Every structure is written in structure tokens, then in C-alpha cells.
Amino acid sequence: MVKDTLNQAETKMKKAVEALRHHLNSIRTGRASPALVEHLHVEYYGSEMPLNQLANISAPEARMLVIQPWDKGAMKAIEKAIQNSDLGLNPNNDGQVIRLSIPQLTEQRRKDLVKLVKKEVEEQKVSLRNVRRDGQTDLKKLESDKQISEDELKRAQEKLEQLTAQYTKELDQVGQTKEQEVLEV
């Protein structure tokens, strides 16, 4: 019972770290990355589809993304989705592929992006603390139902604290790595 509670908490904490990694991939750095646009939703034949389901996205150069739609009829819809996004990128369509030039980030934009990274890290830390709180509640319920002893409760709570500290540290590392990418000129 205690192991189940701890395993469940650890699984949720791992998911929080993965969610942070996934979300930070969509934050623009000075370098081109397909993750920057693959989440964009494109209106295609009356339904919304992620861009990565409509086209091949590659980064042949450090500051260039190339989007090659599988259906040439999707070119205009993809262009429109990129222009309507908050990425600030201007697509260049040559009839075969769409090229996106990634401009240099200004110093102010870099600072804003670092603030955004820190905000995302803090949101995931809050979710970690919520997982810890739920785990502690479950453990206390087990103890009040006389399924575990007070000593087992203390050991389980210590283990839960260790897990929380471990994953908080991992969130900080992911955030610092992304900050360094953003600040890299």
C-alpha cells in the first residue's frame, strides 16, 4: 500500500518533468528546432491538425526550418497558421516547401523568454508540491485506517520528501539548461 502510493507519486512527478521538457521545447531560442512549430494547429479540410501530422519539419541550418507538406494543398493553411501564431516568424513559400528564417533574438526578448522559462518551471514545481500533498494525505489515511504503523508513516513521508527534492532539482536543471539555450548568442 505504501509502495503503491509512493510509486504513484513518483510517476506523477516524472510526468511533471516530461511536461516541462515538452513545453520548453516550444519556447524559441536563437537556434532552429522543429519542436518550435510542430505543435501549431492548422485548419485543414475543416478540422484542426497539428503541423507535424501534415508535413515533414526539418532544420537544415542553425537558423532555418524547412516545412515540406505531404499534400501541396495544405501550403496556404500551414502558412496561415504560422502567421497567426505568436512566434513572430514570416513563412517563405516557394510552392514546394515553406522556409522559416529564425532571426536573432534581441536582448529584451531573451530576458522575456528567460522569465517565461522560470514561470514554467515554477508552475511544474507547484504541481510537484500538489503531488506530494496528495501522497501525504493518502499515507495519513492509511495510518488512520490502521493499515500502517506510525513508524511506517514517518519512513514513507521521508521517502516522499526525498522524491520531491529529487524531482524539484531535476526541474531546476531542465530550466537552467533552457535558460542557457535562450541566452546563448
C-alpha positions in Angstrom: 0.0 0.0 0.0 2.8 2.4 0.9 4.8 1.3 -2.1 1.8 1.9 -4.4 1.3 5.4 -3.0 5.0 6.2 -3.4 5.1 4.7 -6.9 2.1 6.6 -8.0 3.5 9.9 -6.6 6.9 9.2 -8.4 5.1 8.5 -11.7 3.2 11.8 -11.5 6.4 13.7 -10.7 8.1 12.1 -13.7 5.2 13.3 -15.8 5.6 16.8 -14.5 9.3 16.9 -15.6 8.4 15.5 -19.0 5.6 18.1 -19.4 8.1 20.8 -18.6 10.6 19.5 -21.2 7.9 19.3 -23.8 6.6 22.8 -23.1 10.1 24.3 -23.0 10.8 22.8 -26.4 8.2 25.1 -27.9 9.9 28.2 -26.5 12.1 29.9 -29.1 15.8 30.1 -28.8 18.3 31.5 -31.2 18.6 28.1 -32.8 16.0 26.5 -35.1 14.2 23.5 -33.8 11.3 21.5 -35.3 9.7 21.5 -31.9 9.2 25.2 -32.3 6.3 24.7 -34.8 5.3 21.1 -34.7 2.6 21.8 -32.1 0.9 24.5 -34.2 -2.6 23.7 -35.1 -3.5 24.0 -38.8 -7.1 24.3 -40.1 -7.1 21.7 -42.8 -10.3 20.4 -44.6 -12.5 21.7 -41.8 -10.5 20.2 -38.8 -7.6 21.3 -36.7 -4.5 19.2 -37.0 -1.0 19.5 -35.5 1.5 20.7 -38.1 3.7 17.6 -37.6 0.8 15.4 -38.9 0.6 17.4 -42.2 4.3 17.9 -43.1 7.9 16.9 -42.6 9.7 19.5 -40.5 13.5 19.8 -40.6 16.2 22.2 -39.5 18.9 22.0 -42.3 20.7 25.1 -40.8 21.1 26.6 -37.4 18.7 29.4 -38.3 16.3 27.8 -40.8 13.3 25.5 -40.6 12.0 23.8 -43.7 8.4 22.5 -43.7 7.6 20.1 -46.5 3.8 19.3 -46.6 2.8 15.8 -47.8 -0.2 17.4 -49.6 0.7 20.6 -51.6 -2.9 21.8 -51.0 -2.0 22.3 -47.3 0.6 25.0 -48.1 -1.7 28.0 -47.7 -3.3 26.6 -44.5 0.2 26.0 -43.0 1.3 29.5 -43.9 -1.7 31.0 -42.3 -1.2 29.0 -39.1 2.4 30.2 -38.8 1.4 33.8 -39.5 -1.4 33.7 -36.9 0.9 32.1 -34.2 2.7 34.2 -31.6 6.1 33.1 -32.9 6.7 36.2 -34.9 8.0 34.3 -37.9 7.3 35.1 -41.6 6.9 32.0 -43.8 8.5 32.0 -47.3 6.6 29.7 -49.7 8.2 28.6 -52.9 5.5 26.2 -54.0 7.3 23.1 -52.8 8.4 23.8 -49.3 7.9 26.6 -46.7 11.1 28.1 -45.3 11.2 29.9 -41.9 14.2 32.0 -41.1 14.8 32.3 -37.4 16.0 35.8 -36.7 18.4 36.7 -33.9 16.7 37.3 -30.6 17.1 40.8 -29.1 18.4 41.2 -25.6 15.0 42.2 -24.3 13.3 39.3 -26.0 15.9 36.9 -24.4 15.1 38.4 -20.9 11.4 37.9 -21.5 11.9 34.3 -22.6 14.0 33.6 -19.5 11.2 35.0 -17.4 8.8 32.7 -19.2 11.1 29.7 -18.6 11.2 30.5 -14.9 7.4 30.8 -14.8 7.0 27.4 -16.4 9.5 25.8 -14.0 7.7 27.3 -11.1 4.3 26.0 -12.3 5.7 22.5 -12.5 7.1 22.9 -9.0 3.6 23.7 -7.8 2.3 20.6 -9.4 5.1 18.6 -7.7 4.1 20.0 -4.4 0.5 19.1 -5.1 1.5 15.5 -5.8 3.5 15.5 -2.5 0.4 16.8 -0.6 -1.8 14.2 -2.2 0.7 11.5 -1.3 0.9 12.6 2.3 -2.9 12.7 2.5 -3.0 9.1 1.2 -0.3 8.0 3.6 -2.1 9.6 6.6 -5.3 7.9 5.6 -3.5 4.5 5.6 -2.2 5.2 9.1 -5.6 6.4 10.4 -7.2 3.3 9.0 -4.6 1.3 11.0 -3.2 -0.3 7.8 0.3 1.0 8.5 2.1 2.0 11.8 3.2 5.4 12.8 6.9 4.5 12.1 6.0 3.3 8.6 4.2 6.6 8.1 7.3 8.6 9.1 9.5 6.5 6.8 7.1 6.8 3.9 6.8 10.6 4.4 10.6 10.9 4.4 10.8 8.9 1.2 8.1 11.2 -0.4 10.1 14.2 0.7 13.2 12.7 -1.0 11.3 12.1 -4.2 10.0 15.7 -4.1 13.5 17.1 -3.6 14.9 14.9 -6.4 12.3 15.9 -8.9 12.5 19.6 -7.9 16.2 19.5 -8.5 15.6 17.9 -11.9 13.1 20.6 -12.8 15.7 23.3 -11.9 18.3 21.6 -14.1 15.9 21.4 -17.1 15.0 25.1 -16.6 18.7 26.2 -16.3 19.6 24.3 -19.5 16.8 26.0 -21.3 17.8 29.4 -19.9 21.3 28.9 -21.2 20.0 28.0 -24.6 17.9 31.2 -24.7 20.8 33.4 -23.5 23.3 31.8 -26.0 24.1 34.3 -28.7 
